């Protein structure tokens, strides 16, 4: 074989080895890239699953909290309405001269109307923690996030209304603290003296029926009744609607 033929053969083999090396090198690079992409995909999937698990944990906890809050609110609405009904009966006796009110019934109506203060105390510990730690953003439903944020603002408005109701209640109660009227009579005839305070029954009781002739008392009871009804219709009932809407959204996001 001539020298020229050997050189040509050597060049052809050299080019072939170079092409093979380039192919292997490209394949190795592609394998590394594919490996990295697969690892990133697995890691992203794992992070997404962790986020979904945390979200479900939050949703279950929120459902429990709002479920308890709903029971509290329903009971509070019942008590508030009972207060209103008793106050309304007192006003009826004051404006209708044909109605006769006995001391014992009057005492019971006063206790029923004004003995119990009204204050909504919802369970918000998890929601507050989520807002403070920034975990609320892990709730994927944007409408639910908005309603959860607005919930706390709505509660502030409820608190202001309850403070006004408490002020009207105190105005009525304060009238019985004077020398002219007897709180002991109220407690005794409403059967709360011994039940709540453990006090012995008094053989002599002063009448409180004279207060029914007081225009100030009538005004205070009417203002209390108005505030009580406004609390129910303008605040508690819309709040219950908001609560039901939140629970419904939470249920729709919980995996069954």
DOSE-686307 format. One record per residue: x, y, z of N, C-alpha, C in turn. Coordinates in steps of 0.001 Angstrom, whole numbers, padded with zeros to 6 digits, always signed. Each point is the difference from the previous one (the first is absolute). Example, Ala and Ser with C-alpha at 12.3 -4.5 7.8 and 13.67 -1.06 7.14 Angstrom:
2
+013190-005690+007800-000890+001190+000000+000900+001200+000000
-000350+001050-000720+000820+001190+000060-000770+001090+000730
This chain:
256
+000860-001198+000000-000860+001198+000000+000890+001240+000000
-000382+000929-000798+000826+001196-000121-000122+000872+001239
+000911+000905+000143-000020+000930+001131-001222+000890-000059
-000383+000406-001216-001175+000878-000165-001257-000729+000447
-000103-001311-000318-001189-000782+000408-000084-000128+001502
+001135-000215+000676+000001-000096+001469-000460+001299+000652
+000423+001108-000527-000394+001298+000574-001494+000237-000143
-000517-000382-001185-001441+000178-000213-000800-000850+000984
+000441-001253+000181-000696-000906+000935+000071+000522+001424
+001195+000534+000403+000159+000525+001353-000939+001197+000219
-000129+000844-000988-000877+001176+000129-001458-000412+000146
-000386-001012-000793-001398-000466+000068-000301-000574+001377
+000900-000809+000532-000192-000582+001339-000014+001076+001078
+000866+000998-000152+000034+001092+000975-001299+000780+000022
-000518+000262-001184-001275+000722-000063-001120-000824+000602
+000025-001313-000229-001039-000888+000552+000051-000013+001517
+001186-000095+000591+000131+000015+001470-000474+001322+000598
+000301+001077-000705-000408+001309+000490-001524+000136+000005
-000628-000470-001066-001468+000057-000076-000643-000850+001095
+000593-001188+000207-000530-000885+001044+000135+000647+001372
+001138+000628+000252+000221+000669+001288-000994+001136+000212
-000228+000759-001079-000940+001117+000111-001405-000504+000320
-000365-001122-000650-001329-000573+000264-000118-000441+001457
+001037-000692+000488-000009-000447+001396-000046+001190+000959
+000751+001038-000320+000041+001179+000873-001365+000682+000063
-000627+000116-001181-001326+000626-000052-001010-000834+000786
+000107-001315-000146-000923-000889+000726+000191+000129+001505
+001249+000101+000436+000259+000158+001429-000582+001314+000525
+000167+001054-000784-000559+001296+000401-001521-000083+000089
-000616-000635-001008-001453-000146+000001-000476-000820+001191
+000726-001054+000322-000368-000828+001150+000073+000795+001304
+001041+000827+000115+000133+000835+001204-001146+000994+000080
-000323+000637-001149-001099+000977-000031-001318-000666+000343
-000256-001169-000638-001242-000731+000288-000069-000405+001472
+001128-000398+000546+000028-000378+001413-000341+001161+000913
+000571+001161-000340-000295+001198+000792-001469+000370-000112
-000548-000044-001228-001410+000338-000205-000918-000950+000748
+000336-001290-000023-000809-000986+000714+000060+000243+001508
+001218+000306+000498+000155+000275+001435-000791+001241+000399
+000040+001043-000852-000769+001220+000291-001497-000279-000020
-000423-000820-000980-001420-000334-000090-000459-000771+001233
+000831-000931+000454-000336-000767+001201-000046+000905+001219
+000986+000911+000087+000042+000918+001139-001201+000949-000017
-000330+000516-001182-001167+000883-000114-001285-000730+000359
-000093-001237-000456-001183-000799+000316-000107-000252+001488
+001154-000260+000622+000018-000230+001442-000416+001258+000758
+000537+001164-000432-000374+001254+000644-001494+000298-000185
-000503-000284-001203-001418+000235-000261-000867-000894+000882
+000412-001248+000137-000752-000925+000864+000038+000466+001453
+001162+000508+000433+000098+000508+001378-000917+001204+000210
-000055+000883-001023-000886+001161+000091-001460-000434+000060
-000346-000989-000815-001379-000490-000009-000359-000645+001341
+000948-000730+000575-000239-000630+001301-000190+001050+001084
+000842+001046-000018-000130+001069+000989-001326+000739-000181
-000359+000243-001250-001260+000683-000268-001180-000804+000540
+000025-001316-000225-001085-000851+000508-000043+000016+001526
+001182+000023+000618+000055+000069+001469-000614+001299+000494
+000350+001114-000661-000574+001297+000364-001519+000005-000199
-000447-000543-001127-001434+000009-000310-000796-000791+001026
+000512-001162+000378-000688-000815+001011-000053+000742+001331
+001121+000652+000364+000020+000768+001244-000951+001183-000032
-000037+000696-001134-000911+001143-000136-001461-000452+000049
-000286-001131-000614-001374-000506+000033-000437-000272+001437
+000896-000567+000792-000313-000268+001399-000231+001294+000761
+000883+000993-000207-000134+001282+000693-001318+000693-000356
-000277+000080-001281-001211+000704-000422-001257-000786+000367
+000109-001310+000098-001138-000793+000456-000363+000328+001443
+001020+000114+000849-000239+000369+001400-000526+001428+000100
+000581+000901-000798-000454+001395+000005-001460+000098-000429
-000401-000826-000942-001394+000023-000461-000946-000397+001129
+000354-001037+000736-000838-000414+001131-000101+001109+001041
+001117+000677+000259-000003+001110+000954-000902+001131-000484
+000094+000307-001280-000782+001111-000540-001490-000311+000020
-000364-001205-000344-001412-000394+000021-000566+000118+001412
+000763-000450+000979-000456+000095+001389-000086+001461+000432
+000951+000816-000438-000011+001419+000353-001207+000701-000613
-000341-000344-001217-001187+000567-000638-001251-000368+000788
-000041-001234+000482-001158-000444+000791-000115+000815+001292
+001109+000173+000704-000010+000748+001258-000359+001459-000252
+000593+000585-001037-000270+001397-000314-001474+000207-000339
-000568-000929-000741-001416+000121-000361-000891-000178+001228
+000408-000893+000895-000753-000179+001250+000022+001279+000832
+001148+000659+000041+000103+001286+000700-000960+001019-000601
-000033+000028-001313-000875+000951-000688-001471-000279+000313
-000403-001256-000053-001397-000346+000236-000439+000384+001414
+000868-000232+000978-000340+000363+001376-000109+001516+000151
+000907+000734-000623-000060+001468+000061-001257+000519-000693
-000371-000642-001105-001208+000414-000712-001246-000195+000870
-000030-001088+000756-001137-000237+000892-000085+001072+001085
+001151+000414+000520+000009+001063+001013-000609+001277-000569
+000370+000337-001231-000533+001203-000643-001504-000128-000202
-000477-001174-000361-001435-000208-000186-000766+000285+001287
+000516-000441+001118-000648+000271+001290+000022+001498+000330
+001011+000682-000482+000109+001427+000301-000971+000839-000840
-000274-000417-001218-000824+000821-000892-001472-000408+000003
-000297-001181+000520-001395-000468+000019-000492-000035+001444
-000875+000922+000356-000504+000088+001373-000902-001170+000360
-000494-000718-000986-000878-001131+000274+000762-001252+000430
+001293+000023-000201+000820-001152+000391+000515+000201+001408
-000143-001042+000820+000464+000030+001386+001250-000868+000133
+001029+000570+000565+001268-000703+000149+000272-000287+001468
+000218-001266+000307+000322-000401+001369+001489+000206+000268
+000313+000173+001284+001380+000259+000405+000936-001123-000430
-000438-001242+000173+000846-001145-000323+000273-000074-001502
-001037+000234-000800+000191-000046-001455+000910+001134-000454
-000175+001178+000580+000858+001131-000347+001457-000300+000326
+000219-000591+001161+001369-000355+000393+000605-000996-000986
-000793-000985-000413+000494-000998-000954+000331+000625-001347
-000850+000919-000449+000239+000666-001278+001258+000861+000042
+000226+000683+001112+001203+000830+000143+001256-000873-000039
-000038-001094+000755+001162-000902+000022+000229-000591-001383
-001074-000423-000654+000122-000608-001322+000548+000979-001026
-000376+001255+000118+000421+001009-000986+001416+000501+000217
+000368+000225+001273+001207+000781+000269+001079-000725+000805
-000246-001244+000374+000994-000690+000828+001173-000528-000818
-000212-000214-001283+001035-000647-000814+000535+000977-001040
+001305+000232+000048+000597+000847-001021+000207-000807-001281
+000155+000716-001090+000110-000620-001313+001375+000298-000578
+000749-001061-000310+001326+000182-000597+000369-001254-000776
+000275+000164-001281+000390-001124-000844+001489-000256+000164
+000341-001241+000358+001394-000374+000222+000351-001186-000901
+000293+000278-001273+000259-001090-000939+001353-000656+000232
+000159-001200-000533+001290-000693+000040+000806+000418-001231
+001025+000828+000221+000790+000519-001121+001491-000240+000165
+000401-000882+000889+001424-000148+000290+000784-000447-001231
-000515-000980-000732+000712-000487-001192+000026+001062-001084
-001119+000662-000231-000066+001033-001034+000968+001132+000311
+000041+000454+001236+000916+001073+000384+001451-000439-000186
+000303-001237+000385+001361-000524-000178+000376-000036-001482
-000938-000415-000851+000275-000066-001435+000271+001389-000577
-000749+000983+000450+000200+001358-000495+001335+000557+000491
+000323-000240+001257+001239+000535+000569+001239-000639-000616
-000088-001276-000354+001161-000713-000560+000036+000030-001526
-001007+000608-000624-000044+000041-001455-000474-001285-000633
-000525-000917+000804-000438-001297-000526-001336+000080-000723
-000681+001134+000128-001294+000127-000666+000151-000091-001518
+001172+000372-000506+000236-000058-001447+000006-001430-000514
+000124-000985+000898-000005-001394-000419-001407-000522-000264
-001008+000818+000293-001372-000343-000378-000164+000372-001466
-000195-000980-000862+000018+000234-001442-001242+000725-000507
-001132-000159+000681-001240+000639-000424+000046+001484+000370
+000101+000866-001004+000148+001437+000257-001238+000584+000679
-001184-000479-000372-001230+000500+000625-000029-000334+001479
+000459-001199+000337+000048-000412+001400+001006+000846+000765
+001154+000281-000595+001002+000848+000662-000576+001375+000308
-000721+000566-000947-000588+001327+000196-001021-000031+001135
-000843-001011+000012-001029-000067+001039+000597-000247+001378
+001068-000765+000060+000664-000235+001286+000629+001291+000526
+000571+000797-000907+000581+001278+000408-001089+000975+000447
-001092+000045-000754-001100+000915+000349-000706-000414+001286
+000085-001270+000351-000686-000507+001195+000450+000757+001243
+001300+000191+000155+000516+000674+001192-000425+001465+000029
-000047+000641-001178-000456+001393-000061-001475+000098+000370
-000777-000974-000428-001426-000022+000342-000197-000167+001498
+000830-000797+000629-000113-000208+001444+000253+001291+000772
+000864+000853-000515+000242+001290+000658-001267+000852-000020
-000725-000052-001093-001264+000735-000097-001029-000581+000970
-000020-001324+000127-000908-000664+000933+000303+000435+001428
+001272+000092+000335+000405+000404+001347-000480+001409+000329
+000088+000898-000974-000482+001363+000232-001508+000013+000270
-000747-000803-000739-001444-000067+000222-000305-000586+001370
+000744-001001+000406-000219-000630+001306+000306+000970+001126
+000982+000865-000190+000306+001009+001018-001157+000994+000139
-000611+000362-001118-001158+000884+000065-001161-000686+000712
-000205-001266-000296-001056-000760+000666+000268-000093+001498
+001243-000210+000372+000364-000069+001410-000262+001331+000694
+000251+001095-000684-000257+001333+000567-001488+000184+000279
-000853-000409-000939-001445+000119+000200-000477-000902+001136
+000587-001140+000099-000344-000937+001087+000366+000586+001353
+001189+000593+000091+000457+000573+001267-000878+001160+000444
-000532+000760-000932-000865+001119+000364-001253-000485+000722
-000533-001122-000433-001174-000560+000672+000378-000544+001364
+001083-000754+000053+000428-000611+001265+000325+001064+001037
+000622+001089-000431+000402+001053+000941-001192+000599+000746
-001166+000001-000610-001176+000563+000656-000395-000793+001238
+000308-001291+000019-000351-000840+001147+001035+000090+001121
+001064+000743-000217+001023+000147+001030-000331+001141+000970
-001021+000751-000291-000360+001120+000873-000778-000506+001217
-000234+000913+000962-000734-000334+001221-001470-000319-000266
-000525+000451-001103-001427-000139-000265-000392-001425-000384
+000974-000816-000451-000348-001320-000511+000883-001074+000640
-000451-001243-000116+000663-001096+000714+000481-001092-000958
+001299-000157-000093+000578-001095-000780-000280-001332+000684
-000040+000034+001339-000275-001225+000748-001387-000545-000343
-000963+000882-000182-001339-000437-000395+000045-000687-001355
+000740+000576-000915+000140-000601-001331+000576-001409+000092
+001097-000114+000751+000658-001297+000118-000872-001034+000705
-000691+000439+001051-000792-000936+000794-001195-000522-000792
-000752+000918-000608-001211-000411-000705+000308-000684-001332
+001151+000258-000560+000401-000691-001228+000717-001304+000304
+000068-000338+001310+000604-001251+000458+001485-000087-000357
+000678+001136+000085+001436+000006-000270+000825+000333+001234
-000650+000486+001055+000735+000366+001214+000694-001212+000598
-000743-001080+000150+000593-001200+000562+000729-000814-001059
-000508+000053-001243+000570-000802-001075+001379+000495-000403
+000186+001297-000137+001270+000561-000447+000899+000431+001144
-000602+000635+001010+000803+000631+001047-000011-000759+001323
-000893-000953+000119-000095-000738+001258-000554+000828+001135
-000809+001035-000317-000568+000866+001033-001294-000598+000550
-000259+000198+001291-001277-000468+000560-001145+000879-000484
-001189-000568-000044-001162+000766-000430-000355+001039+001061
-000364+001188-000475-000375+001094+000905-001508-000005+000210
-000474+000090+001246-001453-000020+000258-000684+001294-000453
+000740+001084-000065-000565+001291-000389+000714+000477-001264
-000792+000234-001045+000560+000438-001276-000630+001315-000431
+000840+000920-000427-000487+001277-000503-000446-000158-001454
-001065+000664-000349-000516-000073-001372+000811+000877-000945
+000166-000499-001222+000679+000761-001053-000961+000487-001081
-001298-000270+000175-000956+000308-001066-000136+001495-000258
+000402+000819+000948-000100+001449-000176+000862+000487-001168
+001054-000777-000303+000909+000418-001073-000683-000019-001358
-001107-000744-000102-000734-000063-001261-000609+001346-000378
-000136+000891+000954-000549+001331-000263+001078+000998-000411
+001240-000448+000044+001118+000895-000307+000206+000105-001511
-000019+001227-000503+000257+000231-001418+001444-000326-000359
+000898+000262+000946+001410-000330-000236+000182-001495-000166
-000671-000783+000867+000075-001453-000100-000566-000469-001342
-001127+000563-000385-000600-000378-001283+000945+000314-001157
+000592+001185+000031+000934+000375-001068+001193-000948-000061
+000542-000324+001160+001162-000893+000047-000334-001390-000508
-001168-000518+000377-000407-001330-000456-000233+000004-001510
-000603+001072-000504-000239+000095-001439+001318+000079-000781
+000941+000772+000503+001302+000095-000668+000731-001338+000047
-000133-000689+001124+000602-001331+000113-000645-000953-001007
-001323+000040-000109-000707-000871-000927+000429+000278-001437
+000117+001284-000327+000428+000375-001345+001405-000505-000297
+000903+000173+000950+001377-000444-000185+000075-001521-000089
-000820-000682+000791-000022-001460-000022-000460-000519-001349
-001069+000591-000527-000516-000439-001285+000965+000330-001124
+000635+001167+000072+000979+000380-001017+001194-000946+000018
+000392-000419+001188+001116-000939+000120-000315-001308-000714
-001235-000457+000146-000388-001263-000641-000122+000142-001514
-000822+000958-000432-000334+000088-001429+001121+000582-000857
+000711+000992+000526+001010+000695-000804+001413-000537+000184
+000203-000824+001024+001360-000463+000284+000099-001518+000132
-000743-000584+000928+000157-001440+000234-000482-000854-001179
-001148+000331-000567-000513-000804-001113+000898+000102-001238
+000439+001221-000406+000973+000056-001105+001300-000722+000327
+000415+000077+001270+001214-000701+000403-000171-001507-000141
-001185-000498+000348-000277-001428-000157+000031-000396-001471
-000494+000873-000877+000064-000266-001444+001455-000077-000467
+000832+000933+000482+001423-000021-000352+000654-001286+000488
-000331-000391+001204+000569-001208+000584-000383-001231-000819
-001273-000082-000371-000459-001136-000813+000697-000020-001356
+000213+001179-000581+000686+000085-001289+001443-000477+000116
+000673+000383+001076+001385-000426+000219+000074-001512+000175
-000894-000547+000803-000008-001451+000234-000262-000744-001303
-000897+000528-000812-000308-000640-001288+001224-000006-000910
+000731+001116-000042+001213+000068-000807+001070-000949+000529
+000131-000077+001307+000979-000915+000597-000344-001436-000372
-001268-000361+000110-000424-001357-000350+000314-000330-001457
-000161+000995-000881+000243-000246-001423+001484-000230-000299
+000884+000452+000897+001429-000130-000220+000607-001204+000715
-000737-000603+000894+000527-001157+000741-000163-001257-000835
+001084-000752-000121-000051-001261-000734-000840-001007+000751
-000962-000555-000690-000901-000977+000634+000610-001389-000074
